[in-house]
Amino acid sequence: MANHKSALKRVRANEAKRLRNRYQHKTTRSMVRKLRDTDDKVTATDLYKKVSSALDKLAKRNIIHKNKASNLKSKLAKLVNKIA
């Protein structure tokens, strides 16, 4: 266990950040799933903007890799454009 006050604080802060990152990642994954299940063009377009923004935020904060975010956005854009 940590011996210094600052090390104890780091442990607390890291745990809080881990939980926040986990929550944001899980929420975004749920949004992606919801978008994939959507059949309505208008809803899909609106949801795509939100998902795209969320993926960019995750990539910016290094929660996911920037290339993963780009790949997901690309695949989802193709999916949205394919919806009749």
C-alpha positions in Angstrom: 0.0 0.0 0.0 1.0 3.6 -0.5 3.3 5.2 2.1 2.9 8.9 1.2 -0.1 11.2 1.5 0.2 12.2 -2.2 0.4 8.5 -3.2 -2.9 7.9 -1.3 -4.5 10.8 -3.1 -3.3 9.5 -6.5 -4.9 6.1 -5.7 -8.2 7.8 -4.9 -8.0 10.0 -8.0 -7.1 7.2 -10.3 -10.0 5.1 -9.1 -12.4 8.0 -9.7 -11.0 8.5 -13.2 -11.2 4.8 -14.0 -14.9 4.7 -13.0 -15.6 7.8 -15.0 -13.8 6.5 -18.1 -15.6 3.1 -17.7 -19.0 4.8 -17.5 -18.4 7.0 -20.6 -17.1 4.0 -22.6 -20.0 1.9 -21.7 -22.5 4.6 -22.5 -21.0 5.2 -25.9 -21.0 1.5 -26.7 -24.7 1.4 -25.8 -25.3 4.4 -28.1 -23.5 2.6 -30.9 -25.7 -0.5 -30.4 -28.8 1.6 -30.4 -27.7 3.3 -33.6 -27.1 -0.1 -35.3 -30.6 -1.3 -34.3 -32.3 1.9 -35.7 -34.3 1.5 -38.9 -35.5 5.2 -39.2 -33.3 7.5 -41.3 -34.0 10.7 -39.4 -33.5 9.0 -36.0 -30.3 7.4 -37.3 -28.9 10.6 -38.6 -29.6 12.5 -35.4 -28.2 9.6 -33.3 -25.1 9.4 -35.5 -24.1 13.0 -34.7 -24.3 12.2 -30.9 -22.4 9.0 -31.3 -19.8 10.6 -33.4 -19.2 13.3 -30.9 -19.0 10.8 -28.0 -16.5 8.7 -29.9 -14.4 11.8 -30.6 -14.4 12.7 -26.9 -13.3 9.2 -25.9 -10.5 9.4 -28.4 -9.4 12.8 -27.2 -9.2 11.6 -23.6 -7.3 8.4 -24.6 -10.1 6.2 -23.4 -10.1 4.5 -26.8 -7.6 4.8 -29.6 -8.2 7.5 -32.2 -8.1 5.0 -35.1 -10.7 2.9 -33.4 -12.9 5.9 -33.1 -12.4 6.8 -36.8 -13.1 3.2 -37.9 -16.3 3.1 -35.8 -17.5 6.4 -37.2 -16.7 5.3 -40.7 -18.7 2.1 -40.4 -21.6 3.8 -38.7 -21.7 6.5 -41.4 -21.9 3.8 -44.1 -24.7 2.1 -42.1 -26.6 5.4 -41.7 -26.3 6.2 -45.5 -27.5 2.7 -46.4 -30.7 3.1 -44.5 -33.5 3.8 -47.0 
